Amino acid sequence: MELLVIRHGESEADLLEVHEGRADFPLTEVGETQARKMAATVAKEYPPEIILASTLKRASGTAKILQEAIGCELKCT
């Protein structure tokens, strides 16, 4: 089994320079662009069979963009 760990794109908390922790900030437009670029690379080089992500907006938003590029199963828990 291989695991690929991906950090979410830029979130609104990053702009505010606050530690997010469990706070639920969404991706910014820049974060969405970062996620799309990551998804294109991952789809070509490391296509996963399943994506596991947090339910937090920044993580699930990044994961959904990746899932759309690949078409595999997405589980947000």
C-alpha positions in Angstrom: 0.0 0.0 0.0 1.2 3.5 -0.8 -0.1 6.6 0.9 0.1 10.1 -0.5 -0.4 12.9 2.0 -1.6 16.2 0.6 -2.1 19.5 2.5 -5.1 21.6 1.7 -4.8 24.8 -0.3 -4.7 28.3 1.1 -7.6 29.0 3.4 -9.1 32.2 4.7 -7.3 31.6 8.0 -4.0 31.7 6.2 -4.8 35.3 5.1 -5.7 36.2 8.6 -2.5 34.6 9.9 -4.3 32.6 12.5 -3.8 29.0 13.6 -6.7 27.0 12.3 -6.7 23.9 14.4 -10.3 22.7 14.3 -11.6 26.1 13.1 -13.5 25.6 9.9 -12.2 28.1 7.3 -12.9 27.5 3.5 -10.4 27.7 0.7 -9.6 31.1 -0.9 -9.6 31.5 -4.6 -5.9 31.0 -4.5 -6.4 27.8 -2.5 -8.8 26.5 -5.1 -6.3 27.3 -7.9 -3.6 25.5 -5.9 -5.8 22.5 -5.4 -6.6 22.3 -9.2 -2.9 22.4 -10.0 -2.2 19.7 -7.4 -5.1 17.6 -8.8 -3.7 17.8 -12.3 -0.3 16.5 -11.2 -1.7 13.8 -8.9 -4.1 12.6 -11.6 -1.2 12.2 -14.0 1.5 10.9 -11.7 -0.1 9.3 -8.6 -3.8 8.6 -9.2 -5.3 7.2 -6.0 -8.0 4.6 -5.7 -9.6 6.4 -2.8 -9.4 9.8 -1.2 -9.8 10.2 2.6 -10.3 13.7 3.9 -11.4 15.6 7.0 -14.9 17.2 6.9 -13.3 20.6 7.5 -14.1 23.0 4.6 -10.5 23.5 3.6 -9.7 19.8 3.6 -12.9 18.6 2.0 -12.8 21.4 -0.6 -9.3 20.4 -1.6 -10.3 16.7 -1.7 -13.4 17.4 -3.8 -11.3 19.2 -6.4 -8.9 16.2 -6.5 -11.8 13.7 -6.7 -13.3 15.6 -9.6 -10.0 15.3 -11.5 -9.6 11.6 -10.8 -13.1 10.3 -10.4 -12.3 7.9 -7.6 -14.2 7.4 -4.3 -14.0 10.2 -1.7 -14.7 9.7 2.0 -14.8 12.7 4.2 -14.8 11.7 7.9 
